[in-house]
Amino acid sequence: DVGRPASDFRTSQTGFLMGNDEMLRDIDFRTASLVRVPVDHQEQVQVLRYGLNEKYDSHHDYFDPQLYKNDPGTRDLIKDGRRNRFATVFWYLSDVEEGGETVFPRFNRRREMSMKDCSGGVKVKQQKGKVIIFYSMTPNGKVDPYSLHGACPVESGLKWAGNKWIWNEPQVFVFL
């Protein structure tokens, strides 16, 4: 995506919740309980807002070592592929009248038509309070290309969501 404006593939707004307050600590510990991985493996809470026609083309949450061969900072962060985001906990903070589904276009090993494709695979409808967990790495520690996912355009209403990325090793993102 180097040289491309983000609006080519992502039109939502995003922010991170940081700090050491009771609500965020509760989210950290509830997330750790869900995935059975210590809190120190988590990034901060990311909050997402999608307005009318806003979307996020399909992407992976992991850092593909092949794409960062010439980026020493990212290569160091992921230890040349030995460390990475291995799971995403994603929760829906609102209902959406129409559209806005989370799409997994490669479900059942399907091939997507394009990264903008919301027509196939499996779609999870936005429902306030629903939580989904998906994995970005296979049990043998390799990145999983079938974890490709995106946010279909919101056709009516407003979409609010949050997520946590979980790493396979401790990180320095969360305040304990």
Disulfide bonds with the S-S distance in Angstrom:
Cys118-Cys152 2.22
